[in-house]
Amino acid sequence: MLSATHGVAEPLFYVLLIAAVLARLLTTELEENLGVSASFLCGMLAVGFLDPLSAFLIPVVAVGVGWLVERYRWQALIINWAGSATPTALAAVAFEALALDQDGALFPIVLGLFGAGVLIVNGLIVAPLMAVLDGRPVRATIGVPRDFYPALGINIVMTAALAALYAQTGIATIAFVMAVILAFAYMMRLVVVARDRTRQYANLSWGVLSSLIRTLDERDKRAARHCAAVAKFSRDIAAHVGMGRRDQELAHTAGLLHDIGRFALSDRVMEREGRLSEEDWAAIRRHPAIGADLLKDVGVYGPVADIVLCHHERIDGRGYPRGLTGDEIPEIARIVAVAEVYDTLTAPDTYRTQMNSFEALTELRRVAGRQLDARFVEALAELLAGQGTAYRHADDADYDAELDIERRMNEAAAPTS
């Protein structure tokens, strides 16, 4: 049995203080989502094994050091002090009054329940005051969020377990456990930093690519609408043939970006003004490779780059730029090819003589097995059956709606499973 420890002179106080400060500095969003706060656990061990003054000082110092590093609003510092130090000190006073036996079975259980009370009071103090500080309605902070309950349960269990562990084994074990928790928190911080950098990179990438499409649209008024239509048809075909959500989104993204390499073409070639020379056709044949190189350089669109590179390949091997045949062509590139040819034939702004949907499908079936994949031509035909003119001709295809840039930024930054 450990003797009761009291006061700031105890080694335990300094172990918990250092751990709480480090935990505060290593706080991450991921830590909050997991629902475990090492700083909170340090405070609760102080409630159980130190005096109220020590329990009060640990959150005060930890929050203060965090503020010195982060330099957020001083009003928020006061609120954080009130929300962390006040309930912890009150819990220490009440727990000390109970005078429970540290070796007793009730000791860790009661301490865990006190920890639940500290967390609840913390929320009741911090949430409304921060709402007032931010100019938000206080009423929105009333009530306990649904995701709070798992966090509450985890912290009760962790508090009780650490209390029982310390009571039986002493300070060395607690110091080791705290070191493990802090190491985990540090690794999680690295994960969050990497995730945030990926999100920033994705934001920049989509911003750059979107700007290129819009620039292309200024030069060729059909570009943005055409890209939106091809994206929509590509995703719908992928869904119709039973591809998974990831491949559907890949088809959609590739459809949006399939003509990104056209920005390198001259205005005369893009507008198809007059008879094109062999040099002009050579430039046109380069646009898939230019687009693929651009997407590879951007970095987060490797699979899309390969699709963009191959969307002008033909089943019979007479396409460009690589002359691939049949199954050598990526499946989604074959889908995008069908969607692109169909929209080019039916679009109101096409450089060709506009066809109706029936005429376009007849043409697609004529070249199926040679230029286009017959399976995806028939999938498109099945999709169009019973659809209205707006869908069949994609007259109102909206690039901004198809881009849905905020969702794409978040998904590009999300970790892959």
FENHUDA-V589224 format. One record per residue. N is the residue number from 0. RES is the residue in one small letter. SS is DSSP state (h for helix, s for strand, l for the rest). PHI is phi in radians with two decimals (* if undefined). Layout:
N | RES | SS | PHI
N | RES | SS | PHI
//
This chain:
0 | m | l | *
1 | l | l | -1.46
2 | s | l | -1.32
3 | a | l | -1.08
4 | t | l | -1.85
5 | h | l | -2.48
6 | g | l | 1.64
7 | v | l | -1.29
8 | a | l | -1.40
9 | e | l | -1.30
10 | p | h | -0.98
11 | l | h | -1.02
12 | f | h | -1.03
13 | y | h | -1.29
14 | v | h | -1.08
15 | l | h | -1.20
16 | l | h | -1.12
17 | i | h | -1.10
18 | a | h | -1.11
19 | a | h | -1.14
20 | v | h | -1.13
21 | l | h | -1.09
22 | a | h | -1.08
23 | r | h | -1.13
24 | l | h | -1.26
25 | l | l | -1.73
26 | t | l | -1.05
27 | t | l | -2.35
28 | e | h | -1.07
29 | l | h | -1.11
30 | e | h | -1.05
31 | e | h | -1.14
32 | n | h | -1.15
33 | l | h | -1.25
34 | g | l | 1.51
35 | v | l | -2.00
36 | s | l | -2.05
37 | a | h | -1.11
38 | s | h | -1.10
39 | f | h | -1.10
40 | l | h | -1.09
41 | c | h | -1.09
42 | g | h | -1.07
43 | m | h | -1.26
44 | l | h | -1.15
45 | a | h | -1.14
46 | v | h | -1.05
47 | g | h | -1.41
48 | f | h | -2.14
49 | l | l | -2.15
50 | d | l | -1.49
51 | p | h | -0.99
52 | l | h | -1.09
53 | s | h | -1.11
54 | a | h | -1.10
55 | f | h | -1.28
56 | l | h | -1.20
57 | i | h | -1.05
58 | p | h | -1.18
59 | v | h | -1.07
60 | v | h | -1.19
61 | a | h | -1.08
62 | v | h | -1.14
63 | g | h | -1.11
64 | v | h | -1.12
65 | g | h | -1.03
66 | w | h | -1.18
67 | l | h | -1.06
68 | v | h | -1.41
69 | e | h | -1.52
70 | r | l | 0.97
71 | y | l | -1.43
72 | r | l | -1.01
73 | w | h | -1.15
74 | q | h | -1.11
75 | a | h | -1.18
76 | l | h | -1.06
77 | i | h | -1.06
78 | i | h | -1.11
79 | n | h | -1.13
80 | w | h | -1.07
81 | a | h | -1.08
82 | g | h | -1.33
83 | s | h | -1.78
84 | a | h | -1.29
85 | t | h | -1.10
86 | p | h | -1.14
87 | t | h | -1.16
88 | a | h | -1.14
89 | l | h | -1.11
90 | a | h | -1.12
91 | a | h | -1.13
92 | v | h | -1.10
93 | a | h | -1.17
94 | f | h | -1.19
95 | e | h | -1.09
96 | a | h | -1.15
97 | l | h | -1.25
98 | a | l | 0.91
99 | l | l | -1.33
100 | d | l | -1.28
101 | q | l | -1.09
102 | d | l | -1.55
103 | g | l | -1.30
104 | a | h | -1.15
105 | l | h | -1.32
106 | f | h | -0.97
107 | p | h | -1.17
108 | i | h | -1.14
109 | v | h | -1.13
110 | l | h | -1.10
111 | g | h | -1.08
112 | l | h | -1.17
113 | f | h | -1.09
114 | g | h | -1.06
115 | a | h | -1.06
116 | g | h | -1.10
117 | v | h | -1.08
118 | l | h | -1.12
119 | i | h | -1.13
120 | v | h | -1.12
121 | n | h | -0.98
122 | g | h | -1.14
123 | l | h | -1.18
124 | i | h | -1.50
125 | v | h | -1.25
126 | a | h | -1.04
127 | p | h | -1.14
128 | l | h | -1.16
129 | m | h | -1.18
130 | a | h | -1.09
131 | v | h | -1.10
132 | l | h | -1.09
133 | d | h | -1.54
134 | g | l | 1.33
135 | r | l | -1.71
136 | p | l | -1.15
137 | v | h | -1.17
138 | r | h | -1.01
139 | a | h | -1.15
140 | t | h | -1.58
141 | i | l | -1.30
142 | g | l | 1.84
143 | v | l | -1.77
144 | p | l | -1.05
145 | r | l | -1.06
146 | d | l | -1.34
147 | f | h | -1.33
148 | y | h | -1.11
149 | p | h | -1.04
150 | a | h | -1.08
151 | l | h | -1.06
152 | g | h | -1.09
153 | i | h | -1.08
154 | n | h | -1.23
155 | i | h | -1.07
156 | v | h | -1.11
157 | m | h | -1.12
158 | t | h | -1.08
159 | a | h | -1.11
160 | a | h | -1.15
161 | l | h | -1.18
162 | a | h | -1.12
163 | a | h | -1.12
164 | l | h | -1.13
165 | y | h | -1.15
166 | a | h | -1.08
167 | q | h | -1.65
168 | t | h | -2.09
169 | g | l | 1.71
170 | i | h | -1.24
171 | a | h | -1.09
172 | t | h | -1.15
173 | i | h | -1.08
174 | a | h | -1.06
175 | f | h | -1.14
176 | v | h | -1.08
177 | m | h | -1.10
178 | a | h | -1.11
179 | v | h | -1.12
180 | i | h | -1.06
181 | l | h | -1.19
182 | a | h | -1.10
183 | f | h | -1.10
184 | a | h | -1.06
185 | y | h | -1.15
186 | m | h | -1.10
187 | m | h | -1.13
188 | r | h | -1.13
189 | l | h | -1.08
190 | v | h | -1.08
191 | v | h | -1.14
192 | v | h | -1.07
193 | a | h | -1.11
194 | r | h | -1.10
195 | d | h | -1.14
196 | r | h | -1.15
197 | t | h | -1.09
198 | r | h | -1.12
199 | q | h | -1.10
200 | y | h | -1.13
201 | a | h | -1.12
202 | n | h | -1.02
203 | l | h | -1.10
204 | s | h | -1.08
205 | w | h | -1.16
206 | g | h | -1.09
207 | v | h | -1.13
208 | l | h | -1.14
209 | s | h | -1.08
210 | s | h | -1.12
211 | l | h | -1.13
212 | i | h | -1.09
213 | r | h | -1.18
214 | t | h | -1.10
215 | l | h | -1.07
216 | d | h | -1.14
217 | e | h | -1.16
218 | r | h | -1.53
219 | d | l | -2.35
220 | k | l | -1.10
221 | r | l | -1.51
222 | a | h | -1.07
223 | a | h | -1.14
224 | r | h | -1.10
225 | h | h | -1.07
226 | c | h | -1.07
227 | a | h | -1.12
228 | a | h | -1.15
229 | v | h | -1.08
230 | a | h | -1.06
231 | k | h | -1.14
232 | f | h | -1.08
233 | s | h | -1.10
234 | r | h | -1.12
235 | d | h | -1.16
236 | i | h | -1.12
237 | a | h | -1.04
238 | a | h | -1.16
239 | h | h | -1.14
240 | v | l | -1.55
241 | g | l | 1.61
242 | m | l | -1.23
243 | g | l | -1.27
244 | r | h | -1.04
245 | r | h | -1.07
246 | d | h | -1.21
247 | q | h | -1.08
248 | e | h | -1.19
249 | l | h | -1.13
250 | a | h | -1.10
251 | h | h | -1.13
252 | t | h | -1.12
253 | a | h | -1.10
254 | g | h | -1.10
255 | l | h | -1.09
256 | l | h | -1.86
257 | h | l | -1.08
258 | d | l | -1.82
259 | i | h | -1.05
260 | g | h | -1.30
261 | r | h | -1.22
262 | f | h | -1.08
263 | a | h | -1.45
264 | l | l | -1.40
265 | s | l | -1.27
266 | d | h | -1.05
267 | r | h | -1.10
268 | v | h | -1.22
269 | m | h | -1.11
270 | e | l | -1.48
271 | r | l | 0.95
272 | e | l | -1.41
273 | g | l | 1.30
274 | r | l | -1.39
275 | l | l | -1.43
276 | s | l | -1.45
277 | e | h | -1.07
278 | e | h | -1.13
279 | d | h | -1.11
280 | w | h | -1.15
281 | a | h | -1.10
282 | a | h | -1.14
283 | i | h | -1.09
284 | r | h | -1.19
285 | r | h | -1.44
286 | h | h | -1.13
287 | p | h | -1.11
288 | a | h | -1.19
289 | i | h | -1.10
290 | g | h | -1.09
291 | a | h | -1.11
292 | d | h | -1.09
293 | l | h | -1.09
294 | l | h | -1.20
295 | k | h | -1.16
296 | d | h | -1.17
297 | v | h | -1.12
298 | g | l | 1.89
299 | v | l | -1.78
300 | y | l | -2.22
301 | g | h | -0.92
302 | p | h | -1.06
303 | v | h | -1.12
304 | a | h | -1.03
305 | d | h | -1.16
306 | i | h | -1.15
307 | v | h | -1.04
308 | l | h | -1.05
309 | c | h | -1.83
310 | h | l | -1.30
311 | h | l | -1.91
312 | e | l | -1.27
313 | r | l | -2.08
314 | i | l | -1.02
315 | d | l | -1.48
316 | g | l | 1.51
317 | r | l | -1.70
318 | g | l | -1.53
319 | y | l | -2.45
320 | p | l | -1.65
321 | r | l | -1.92
322 | g | l | 1.18
323 | l | l | -1.25
324 | t | l | -2.22
325 | g | h | 0.78
326 | d | h | -1.27
327 | e | h | -1.16
328 | i | l | -1.42
329 | p | l | -0.91
330 | e | h | -0.99
331 | i | h | -1.22
332 | a | h | -1.12
333 | r | h | -1.18
334 | i | h | -1.16
335 | v | h | -1.05
336 | a | h | -1.07
337 | v | h | -1.09
338 | a | h | -1.09
339 | e | h | -1.18
340 | v | h | -1.10
341 | y | h | -1.07
342 | d | h | -1.18
343 | t | h | -1.09
344 | l | h | -1.32
345 | t | h | -1.80
346 | a | l | -1.19
347 | p | l | -1.22
348 | d | l | -1.89
349 | t | l | -1.23
350 | y | l | -1.41
351 | r | l | -1.67
352 | t | l | -1.25
353 | q | l | -1.15
354 | m | l | -1.88
355 | n | l | -1.43
356 | s | h | -1.07
357 | f | h | -1.09
358 | e | h | -1.09
359 | a | h | -1.14
360 | l | h | -1.13
361 | t | h | -1.06
362 | e | h | -1.17
363 | l | h | -1.08
364 | r | h | -1.19
365 | r | h | -1.12
366 | v | h | -1.71
367 | a | s | -1.11
368 | g | l | 1.55
369 | r | l | -1.98
370 | q | l | -1.64
371 | l | s | -2.03
372 | d | l | -1.34
373 | a | h | -1.06
374 | r | h | -1.04
375 | f | h | -1.40
376 | v | h | -1.11
377 | e | h | -1.20
378 | a | h | -1.09
379 | l | h | -1.13
380 | a | h | -1.05
381 | e | h | -1.15
382 | l | h | -1.12
383 | l | h | -1.31
384 | a | l | -1.06
385 | g | l | 1.44
386 | q | l | -1.48
387 | g | l | -1.40
388 | t | h | -1.08
389 | a | h | -1.03
390 | y | h | -1.32
391 | r | h | -1.07
392 | h | h | -1.86
393 | a | l | 0.88
394 | d | l | -1.08
395 | d | l | -1.81
396 | a | l | -0.99
397 | d | l | -1.97
398 | y | h | -1.08
399 | d | h | -1.09
400 | a | h | -1.15
401 | e | h | -1.24
402 | l | h | -1.12
403 | d | l | 0.74
404 | i | h | -1.11
405 | e | h | -1.13
406 | r | h | -1.13
407 | r | h | -1.15
408 | m | h | -1.08
409 | n | h | -1.16
410 | e | h | -1.21
411 | a | h | -1.13
412 | a | h | -1.56
413 | a | l | -1.23
414 | p | l | -1.19
415 | t | l | -1.49
416 | s | l | -1.58
//
